[in-house]
Amino acid sequence: MKAAAALLSLAALCSACAGPAAQGTAQPGCPATARDLPIEALYGPWKARFDGLPDAASVVLDKHPEYAGVRGTITRAPAAPSAGASVAQLAGDVDDEGVLAIDESLDGRSISGVWSGTLQPDSCGREFRGTWRNAADDSTHPFTLKKTERTAHP
């Protein structure tokens, strides 16, 4: 009886200790990498945050009409109160290594930015982290892309 109680106590202790150490692993039933995520899971609204910038940008992704990928827009807050919001077009997919790769274009013709991010395994398909590269000056900026809930329309 004492041995069983000791084993239960040890099991509880191990479970408590494993909590923080287990972070970064997929929850049961959740994709471990973006390769395991159906492309449809990328559709909808997202918030993008870039290191060093105070405001989040709004991203909306939908089905790409020409291939198994996504197409959408990113709307960034204006740099100055008198300026308008910046809207760019996005197109991309998940590559063979499970990386979300998105091209960004301010004019619809040339690439102005490139996103490369990995699915966070403990996010259940709702968060990517990676690097955004500005094509104008080749600078790179870490980003976090988090899925947001769709709002119901009356």
Backbone as a printed PyTorch tensor [residue, N CA C, xyz], in Angstrom:
tensor([[[  0.8210,  -1.1820,   0.0000],
         [  0.0000,   0.0000,   0.0000],
         [  0.8660,   1.2470,   0.0000]],

        [[  1.9250,   1.2600,   0.8620],
         [  2.8240,   2.4000,   0.8940],
         [  3.5640,   2.5320,  -0.4250]],

        [[  3.8970,   1.4210,  -1.0440],
         [  4.6010,   1.4570,  -2.3300],
         [  3.7090,   2.0830,  -3.3990]],

        [[  2.4160,   1.7180,  -3.3990],
         [  1.4850,   2.2860,  -4.3790],
         [  1.3380,   3.7830,  -4.1600]],

        [[  1.2490,   4.2150,  -2.9120],
         [  1.1280,   5.6400,  -2.6070],
         [  2.3940,   6.3810,  -3.0300]],

        [[  3.5400,   5.7660,  -2.8190],
         [  4.8010,   6.3850,  -3.2080],
         [  4.8800,   6.5210,  -4.7320]],

        [[  4.4230,   5.4890,  -5.4580],
         [  4.4300,   5.5510,  -6.9270],
         [  3.4860,   6.6390,  -7.4330]],

        [[  2.3000,   6.7460,  -6.8000],
         [  1.3630,   7.7950,  -7.1970],
         [  1.9530,   9.1750,  -6.9420]],

        [[  2.6040,   9.3520,  -5.8170],
         [  3.2330,  10.6380,  -5.5020],
         [  4.3300,  10.9520,  -6.5040]],

        [[  5.1240,   9.9470,  -6.8410],
         [  6.1920,  10.1270,  -7.8180],
         [  5.6130,  10.4710,  -9.1850]],

        [[  4.5420,   9.8190,  -9.5800],
         [  3.8960,  10.0960, -10.8640],
         [  3.3480,  11.5130, -10.8910]],

        [[  2.7320,  11.9570,  -9.8060],
         [  2.2020,  13.3200,  -9.7410],
         [  3.3280,  14.3370,  -9.8230]],

        [[  4.4260,  14.0610,  -9.1420],
         [  5.5800,  14.9520,  -9.1720],
         [  6.1590,  15.0280, -10.5760]],

        [[  6.2870,  13.8960, -11.2420],
         [  6.8110,  13.8700, -12.6040],
         [  5.8990,  14.6400, -13.5520]],

        [[  4.5990,  14.4930, -13.3880],
         [  3.6440,  15.2180, -14.2360],
         [  3.7600,  16.7180, -14.0190]],

        [[  3.8950,  17.1440, -12.7910],
         [  4.0160,  18.5670, -12.4920],
         [  5.3020,  19.1280, -13.0740]],

        [[  6.3740,  18.3400, -12.9810],
         [  7.6570,  18.8010, -13.5080],
         [  7.6680,  18.8000, -15.0300]],

        [[  6.9280,  17.9290, -15.6480],
         [  6.9370,  17.8220, -17.1050],
         [  6.1770,  18.9570, -17.7650]],

        [[  5.2950,  19.6390, -17.0430],
         [  4.4960,  20.7160, -17.6340],
         [  5.3260,  21.7200, -18.4050]],

        [[  6.2080,  22.4910, -17.7430],
         [  6.9940,  23.4760, -18.4610],
         [  7.9490,  22.8450, -19.4610]],

        [[  8.5060,  21.6970, -19.1380],
         [  9.4400,  21.0490, -20.0630],
         [  8.7300,  20.5680, -21.3140]],

        [[  7.4510,  20.3000, -21.2120],
         [  6.7140,  19.7870, -22.3570],
         [  6.2520,  20.8960, -23.2920]],

        [[  6.4530,  22.1710, -22.8900],
         [  6.0620,  23.2500, -23.7760],
         [  6.8390,  23.1250, -25.0690]],

        [[  6.2080,  23.5280, -26.1740],
         [  6.8510,  23.3940, -27.4630],
         [  6.5030,  22.0930, -28.1380]],

        [[  5.6940,  21.2750, -27.5070],
         [  5.2400,  20.0380, -28.1300],
         [  3.7580,  20.1730, -28.4370]],

        [[  3.3360,  19.4970, -29.4720],
         [  1.9410,  19.5950, -29.9030],
         [  1.0100,  18.9510, -28.8870]],

        [[ -0.1390,  19.5760, -28.7020],
         [ -1.1750,  19.0050, -27.8660],
         [ -1.7680,  17.8150, -28.6170]],

        [[ -2.3130,  16.8360, -27.9030],
         [ -2.9330,  15.7100, -28.5990],
         [ -4.0220,  16.1950, -29.5570]],

        [[ -4.0010,  15.6940, -30.7800],
         [ -4.9850,  16.0720, -31.7830],
         [ -4.6430,  17.3480, -32.5300]],

        [[ -3.5350,  18.0000, -32.1870],
         [ -3.1110,  19.2290, -32.8540],
         [ -1.9070,  18.9440, -33.7570]],

        [[ -1.7750,  19.7040, -34.8550],
         [ -0.6390,  19.4750, -35.7530],
         [  0.6820,  19.8570, -35.0940]],

        [[  1.6930,  19.0330, -35.2990],
         [  3.0200,  19.3150, -34.7520],
         [  3.7860,  20.2740, -35.6540]],

        [[  3.5400,  20.1990, -36.9610],
         [  4.1800,  21.1020, -37.9210],
         [  3.1250,  21.5600, -38.9180]],

        [[  3.4690,  22.5600, -39.6990],
         [  2.5390,  23.0800, -40.6970],
         [  2.2560,  22.0620, -41.7960]],

        [[  3.1340,  21.0750, -41.9860],
         [  2.8580,  20.0070, -42.9660],
         [  1.6300,  19.2090, -42.5620]],

        [[  1.3580,  19.1400, -41.2550],
         [  0.2130,  18.3910, -40.7390],
         [ -1.0610,  19.2320, -40.6920]],

        [[ -0.9540,  20.5080, -41.0570],
         [ -2.0660,  21.4460, -40.9730],
         [ -2.7710,  21.5280, -42.3300]],

        [[ -4.0770,  21.2970, -42.3810],
         [ -4.7720,  21.4550, -43.6630],
         [ -4.6990,  22.9150, -44.1050]],

        [[ -4.5250,  23.1620, -45.3960],
         [ -4.3820,  24.5200, -45.9140],
         [ -5.5680,  25.4000, -45.5130]],

        [[ -6.7420,  24.8000, -45.3850],
         [ -7.9380,  25.5540, -44.9980],
         [ -7.8050,  26.1800, -43.6050]],

        [[ -6.9560,  25.6040, -42.7720],
         [ -6.7520,  26.1500, -41.4280],
         [ -6.0630,  27.5150, -41.4720]],

        [[ -5.4290,  27.8340, -42.6070],
         [ -4.7850,  29.1350, -42.7530],
         [ -5.7690,  30.2360, -43.1540]],

        [[ -6.9350,  29.8510, -43.6390],
         [ -7.9200,  30.8290, -44.0900],
         [ -8.4810,  31.6060, -42.9030]],

        [[ -8.7100,  32.8940, -43.1210],
         [ -9.3390,  33.7100, -42.1000],
         [ -8.4410,  34.8250, -41.6050]],

        [[ -8.8610,  35.4600, -40.5040],
         [ -8.1350,  36.6160, -39.9700],
         [ -6.9890,  36.2230, -39.0310]],

        [[ -5.9040,  36.9870, -39.1050],
         [ -4.7220,  36.8070, -38.2870],
         [ -4.2320,  38.1760, -37.8280]],

        [[ -3.4510,  38.2030, -36.7780],
         [ -2.7500,  39.4120, -36.3390],
         [ -1.2600,  39.1360, -36.4600]],

        [[ -0.5560,  40.0770, -37.0770],
         [  0.8940,  39.9630, -37.2210],
         [  1.5600,  41.0260, -36.3610]],

        [[  2.5280,  40.6050, -35.5870],
         [  3.3200,  41.5350, -34.7820],
         [  4.7780,  41.3860, -35.2070]],

        [[  5.4240,  42.5370, -35.3730],
         [  6.8190,  42.5680, -35.7790],
         [  7.6320,  43.1610, -34.6510]],

        [[  8.7460,  42.5220, -34.2980],
         [  9.5930,  43.0330, -33.2130],
         [  9.9820,  44.4760, -33.5010]],

        [[  9.8650,  45.3130, -32.4830],
         [ 10.2420,  46.7030, -32.6010],
         [  9.1320,  47.6240, -33.0630]],

        [[  7.9790,  47.0690, -33.4520],
         [  6.8540,  47.8970, -33.8790],
         [  5.7210,  47.7530, -32.8730]],

        [[  5.1200,  48.8740, -32.4530],
         [  4.1060,  48.8120, -31.3930],
         [  2.7610,  48.2600, -31.8360]],

        [[  2.3900,  48.4850, -33.0870],
         [  1.0570,  48.0990, -33.5430],
         [  1.0580,  46.7680, -34.2840]],

        [[ -0.0030,  46.0190, -34.0860],
         [ -0.1860,  44.7740, -34.8310],
         [ -0.7640,  45.1060, -36.2010]],

        [[ -0.4680,  44.2740, -37.1750],
         [ -1.0360,  44.4060, -38.5130],
         [ -2.1230,  43.3540, -38.6640]],

        [[ -3.1390,  43.6690, -39.4510],
         [ -4.2270,  42.7210, -39.7110],
         [ -3.9550,  41.9660, -41.0000]],

        [[ -4.0320,  40.6560, -40.9130],
         [ -3.8090,  39.7790, -42.0650],
         [ -5.0800,  38.9790, -42.2960]],

        [[ -5.4840,  38.8720, -43.5540],
         [ -6.6060,  38.0200, -43.9280],
         [ -6.1160,  37.1110, -45.0450]],

        [[ -6.2690,  35.8030, -44.8480],
         [ -5.8460,  34.8210, -45.8410],
         [ -7.0480,  34.0160, -46.3110]],

        [[ -7.0650,  33.7390, -47.6060],
         [ -8.1130,  32.9240, -48.2140],
         [ -7.4760,  31.9560, -49.2010]],

        [[ -8.2950,  31.1670, -49.8290],
         [ -7.8380,  30.1880, -50.8140],
         [ -7.2250,  30.8980, -52.0140]],

        [[ -6.0780,  30.4070, -52.4460],
         [ -5.4700,  30.9260, -53.6660],
         [ -6.2030,  30.3050, -54.8520]],

        [[ -6.5900,  31.0970, -55.8440],
         [ -7.3830,  30.5510, -56.9560],
         [ -6.6020,  29.6880, -57.9350]],

        [[ -5.2720,  29.7430, -57.8990],
         [ -4.4870,  29.0440, -58.9110],
         [ -3.7030,  27.8420, -58.4010]],

        [[ -3.4630,  27.7460, -57.1020],
         [ -2.7170,  26.5980, -56.5720],
         [ -3.0960,  26.3570, -55.1160]],

        [[ -2.5870,  25.2640, -54.5490],
         [ -2.9190,  24.8930, -53.1650],
         [ -2.1230,  25.7590, -52.2020]],

        [[ -2.5750,  26.9750, -52.0530],
         [ -1.9130,  27.9270, -51.1770],
         [ -2.9120,  28.9570, -50.6990]],

        [[ -2.3900,  30.0880, -50.2640],
         [ -3.2390,  31.1620, -49.7590],
         [ -2.9510,  32.4600, -50.4950]],

        [[ -3.9700,  33.3050, -50.5170],
         [ -3.8220,  34.6640, -51.0280],
         [ -4.5910,  35.5710, -50.0850]],

        [[ -4.0910,  36.7820, -49.8910],
         [ -4.7740,  37.6830, -48.9750],
         [ -4.1360,  39.0420, -48.9270]],

        [[ -4.3350,  39.7210, -47.7870],
         [ -3.8170,  41.0690, -47.6000],
         [ -3.2760,  41.2410, -46.1870]],

        [[ -2.3940,  42.2250, -46.0550],
         [ -1.9380,  42.6810, -44.7420],
         [ -2.1680,  44.1810, -44.7040]],

        [[ -2.7740,  44.6350, -43.6190],
         [ -3.0350,  46.0550, -43.4170],
         [ -2.2500,  46.4960, -42.1940]],

        [[ -1.3180,  47.4230, -42.4250],
         [ -0.4970,  47.9530, -41.3350],
         [ -1.0020,  49.3410, -40.9500]],

        [[ -0.8770,  49.6650, -39.6780],
         [ -1.2660,  50.9870, -39.1770],
         [ -0.3920,  52.0430, -39.8480]],

        [[ -0.9240,  53.2520, -40.0060],
         [ -0.1370,  54.3120, -40.6400],
         [  1.0880,  54.6740, -39.8040]],

        [[  2.1660,  55.0400, -40.4960],
         [  3.3900,  55.4320, -39.7990],
         [  3.2030,  56.7690, -39.0900]],

        [[  2.3570,  57.6190, -39.6470],
         [  2.0580,  58.9200, -39.0390],
         [  0.5410,  59.0790, -38.9870]],

        [[  0.0260,  59.8320, -38.0060],
         [ -1.4260,  59.9860, -37.8820],
         [ -2.1010,  60.5290, -39.1410]],

        [[ -1.3910,  61.3580, -39.9150],
         [ -1.9860,  61.9410, -41.1190],
         [ -1.9230,  60.9980, -42.3230]],

        [[ -1.1450,  59.9390, -42.2250],
         [ -1.0050,  58.9860, -43.3390],
         [ -2.0950,  57.9190, -43.2500]],

        [[ -2.3700,  57.3060, -44.3730],
         [ -3.3430,  56.2120, -44.4040],
         [ -2.6780,  54.8860, -44.0920]],

        [[ -3.4910,  53.9000, -43.8190],
         [ -2.9820,  52.5560, -43.5550],
         [ -2.3320,  52.0040, -44.8260]],

        [[ -1.3510,  51.1650, -44.6530],
         [ -0.6580,  50.5280, -45.7620],
         [ -1.2630,  49.1470, -45.9820]],

        [[ -1.6680,  48.8540, -47.2230],
         [ -2.2390,  47.5490, -47.5500],
         [ -1.3720,  46.8960, -48.6170]],

        [[ -0.9670,  45.6590, -48.3620],
         [ -0.1660,  44.9030, -49.3210],
         [ -0.8470,  43.5680, -49.5970]],

        [[ -0.5570,  43.0230, -50.7590],
         [ -1.0920,  41.7200, -51.1430],
         [ -0.1490,  40.6210, -50.6820]],

        [[ -0.7250,  39.4750, -50.3300],
         [  0.0430,  38.3130, -49.8700],
         [ -0.3160,  37.0890, -50.7000]],

        [[  0.6660,  36.2320, -50.9270],
         [  0.4290,  34.9410, -51.5700],
         [  1.4990,  33.9750, -51.0830]],

        [[  1.0880,  32.7430, -50.7720],
         [  2.0770,  31.7880, -50.2970],
         [  1.5070,  30.4200, -50.0550]],

        [[  2.3330,  29.5840, -49.4130],
         [  1.9490,  28.2110, -49.1120],
         [  2.8680,  27.6470, -48.0410]],

        [[  2.6640,  26.3960, -47.7190],
         [  3.5320,  25.6820, -46.7980],
         [  4.4350,  24.8020, -47.6470]],

        [[  5.7550,  24.9620, -47.4920],
         [  6.6880,  24.2030, -48.3230],
         [  6.8900,  22.7840, -47.7830]],

        [[  7.7170,  22.0060, -48.4620],
         [  7.9350,  20.6010, -48.0980],
         [  8.5510,  20.4150, -46.7120]],

        [[  9.2340,  21.4360, -46.2110],
         [  9.8260,  21.3570, -44.8760],
         [  8.8660,  21.8210, -43.7870]],

        [[  7.6480,  22.2250, -44.1760],
         [  6.6680,  22.6680, -43.2010],
         [  6.7870,  24.1330, -42.8410]],

        [[  7.4590,  24.9050, -43.6790],
         [  7.6310,  26.3400, -43.4440],
         [  6.5520,  27.1100, -44.1960]],

        [[  5.8910,  28.0290, -43.5010],
         [  4.9450,  28.9270, -44.1380],
         [  5.7630,  29.9770, -44.8740]],

        [[  5.6370,  30.0190, -46.1970],
         [  6.3840,  30.9520, -47.0320],
         [  5.3830,  31.8610, -47.7350]],

        [[  5.4890,  33.1580, -47.4910],
         [  4.5510,  34.1300, -48.0580],
         [  5.3300,  35.2520, -48.7220]],

        [[  4.9240,  35.5980, -49.9470],
         [  5.4590,  36.7650, -50.6360],
         [  4.4820,  37.9120, -50.4310]],

        [[  5.0240,  39.0920, -50.2120],
         [  4.2260,  40.2950, -49.9810],
         [  4.5190,  41.2960, -51.0860]],

        [[  3.4850,  41.9730, -51.5670],
         [  3.6610,  42.9500, -52.6400],
         [  2.8280,  44.1960, -52.3670]],

        [[  3.4910,  45.3550, -52.3690],
         [  2.7920,  46.6160, -52.1770],
         [  2.0840,  47.0780, -53.4430]],

        [[  2.6180,  46.6920, -54.6160],
         [  2.0530,  47.1640, -55.8840],
         [  1.3700,  46.0810, -56.7120]],

        [[  1.3760,  44.8400, -56.2310],
         [  0.7370,  43.7500, -56.9720],
         [  1.6000,  43.1700, -58.0840]],

        [[  2.8270,  43.6950, -58.2380],
         [  3.7190,  43.2010, -59.2930],
         [  5.0620,  42.7200, -58.7430]],

        [[  5.6860,  43.5340, -57.9050],
         [  7.0030,  43.1730, -57.3890],
         [  6.9050,  42.7960, -55.9090]],

        [[  7.8420,  41.9640, -55.4850],
         [  7.8610,  41.4950, -54.0980],
         [  8.4990,  42.5710, -53.2180]],

        [[  7.7730,  42.9680, -52.1860],
         [  8.2790,  43.9780, -51.2520],
         [  8.7050,  43.3590, -49.9200]],

        [[  8.2790,  42.1370, -49.6670],
         [  8.6480,  41.4580, -48.4330],
         [  8.4580,  39.9620, -48.5610]],

        [[  9.2040,  39.2140, -47.7670],
         [  9.1220,  37.7540, -47.7830],
         [  9.0060,  37.2610, -46.3480]],

        [[  8.0020,  36.4310, -46.1050],
         [  7.7540,  35.8370, -44.7940],
         [  8.2270,  34.3840, -44.8080]],

        [[  8.8480,  33.9690, -43.7270],
         [  9.2390,  32.5710, -43.5600],
         [  9.0270,  32.2220, -42.0920]],

        [[  8.0380,  31.3570, -41.8270],
         [  7.7120,  31.0630, -40.4350],
         [  7.3590,  29.6160, -40.1940]],

        [[  7.5080,  29.2060, -38.9630],
         [  7.1710,  27.8390, -38.5780],
         [  6.0140,  27.8440, -37.5890]],

        [[  5.2060,  26.8270, -37.7000],
         [  4.0840,  26.6400, -36.7970],
         [  4.6130,  26.3420, -35.4050]],

        [[  4.0370,  27.0000, -34.4130],
         [  4.3980,  26.7300, -33.0280],
         [  3.6100,  25.5110, -32.5700]],

        [[  4.2890,  24.4200, -32.2360],
         [  3.6000,  23.1540, -31.9750],
         [  2.5760,  23.2040, -30.8480]],

        [[  2.7730,  24.0740, -29.8650],
         [  1.8240,  24.1340, -28.7540],
         [  0.6640,  25.0930, -29.0280]],

        [[  0.5560,  25.6070, -30.2750],
         [ -0.4980,  26.5760, -30.6080],
         [ -1.7260,  25.9480, -31.2500]],

        [[ -1.6750,  24.6690, -31.5190],
         [ -2.7900,  23.9560, -32.1570],
         [ -3.1660,  24.6050, -33.5070]],

        [[ -2.1500,  24.9730, -34.2790],
         [ -2.3670,  25.5060, -35.6120],
         [ -2.7080,  26.9770, -35.6650]],

        [[ -2.5200,  27.7110, -34.5560],
         [ -2.9770,  29.0970, -34.4910],
         [ -1.8520,  30.1240, -34.3420]],

        [[ -0.5890,  29.6970, -34.4140],
         [  0.5090,  30.6650, -34.2900],
         [  1.7310,  30.2180, -35.0830]],

        [[  2.2740,  31.1720, -35.8360],
         [  3.5220,  30.9840, -36.5690],
         [  4.5120,  32.0310, -36.0720]],

        [[  5.7740,  31.6630, -36.0610],
         [  6.8480,  32.6150, -35.7490],
         [  7.9330,  32.4440, -36.7910]],

        [[  8.5370,  33.5610, -37.1330],
         [  9.5940,  33.4910, -38.1220],
         [ 10.2130,  34.8370, -38.3970]],

        [[ 10.6590,  35.0000, -39.6420],
         [ 11.3660,  36.2000, -40.0540],
         [ 10.7050,  36.8080, -41.2750]],

        [[ 10.5260,  38.1210, -41.2400],
         [ 10.0470,  38.8790, -42.3840],
         [ 11.2350,  39.6460, -42.9370]],

        [[ 11.4510,  39.5420, -44.2570],
         [ 12.5600,  40.2500, -44.9060],
         [ 11.9980,  41.3550, -45.7770]],

        [[ 12.4790,  42.5780, -45.5470],
         [ 12.1000,  43.7320, -46.3470],
         [ 12.9360,  43.6890, -47.6180]],

        [[ 12.2940,  43.5830, -48.7800],
         [ 13.0150,  43.4770, -50.0430],
         [ 13.7210,  44.7740, -50.4160]],

        [[ 13.2630,  45.9060, -49.9090],
         [ 13.8610,  47.1920, -50.2610],
         [ 15.2740,  47.3520, -49.7020]],

        [[ 15.4930,  46.8930, -48.4590],
         [ 16.8100,  47.0900, -47.8500],
         [ 17.4250,  45.7980, -47.2980]],

        [[ 16.7820,  44.6900, -47.5400],
         [ 17.2430,  43.3720, -47.0870],
         [ 17.2960,  43.2200, -45.5690]],

        [[ 16.6700,  44.1400, -44.8210],
         [ 16.6330,  44.0000, -43.3650],
         [ 15.6470,  42.8930, -43.0030]],

        [[ 15.8880,  42.2620, -41.8630],
         [ 15.0000,  41.1950, -41.4040],
         [ 14.4250,  41.5690, -40.0400]],

        [[ 13.1970,  41.1100, -39.8080],
         [ 12.4830,  41.4170, -38.5800],
         [ 11.7240,  40.1720, -38.1170]],

        [[ 11.9210,  39.7350, -36.8670],
         [ 11.1350,  38.6180, -36.3460],
         [  9.6490,  38.9870, -36.3090]],

        [[  8.8030,  37.9960, -36.5950],
         [  7.3610,  38.2270, -36.5340],
         [  6.6700,  37.0880, -35.8100]],

        [[  5.4710,  37.4090, -35.3220],
         [  4.5460,  36.4180, -34.7730],
         [  3.2260,  36.6170, -35.4890]],

        [[  2.6590,  35.5440, -36.0070],
         [  1.3780,  35.5790, -36.7080],
         [  0.4110,  34.7050, -35.9240]],

        [[ -0.6440,  35.3350, -35.3650],
         [ -1.6060,  34.5990, -34.5330],
         [ -2.9940,  34.6740, -35.1490]],

        [[ -3.6510,  33.5240, -35.1720],
         [ -5.0230,  33.4350, -35.6880],
         [ -5.9640,  34.1610, -34.7370]],

        [[ -6.9180,  34.9050, -35.3040],
         [ -7.9320,  35.5750, -34.5080],
         [ -9.2880,  34.9940, -34.8870]],

        [[-10.2530,  35.2430, -34.0580],
         [-11.5920,  34.7170, -34.3070],
         [-12.3130,  35.5800, -35.3330]],

        [[-13.0910,  34.9370, -36.1690],
         [-13.9450,  35.6860, -37.0860],
         [-15.0610,  36.3230, -36.2750]],

        [[-15.4270,  37.5170, -36.6490],
         [-16.5540,  38.1550, -35.9670],
         [-17.8160,  37.8600, -36.7350]],

        [[-18.8790,  37.6350, -36.0060],
         [-20.1620,  37.3230, -36.6280],
         [-20.7650,  38.6010, -37.2030]],

        [[-21.3250,  38.5060, -38.3840],
         [-21.9840,  39.6420, -39.0140],
         [-23.4930,  39.4870, -38.8600]],

        [[-24.1730,  40.5710, -38.4500],
         [-25.6340,  40.4640, -38.2660],
         [-26.3620,  40.2590, -39.5640]]])
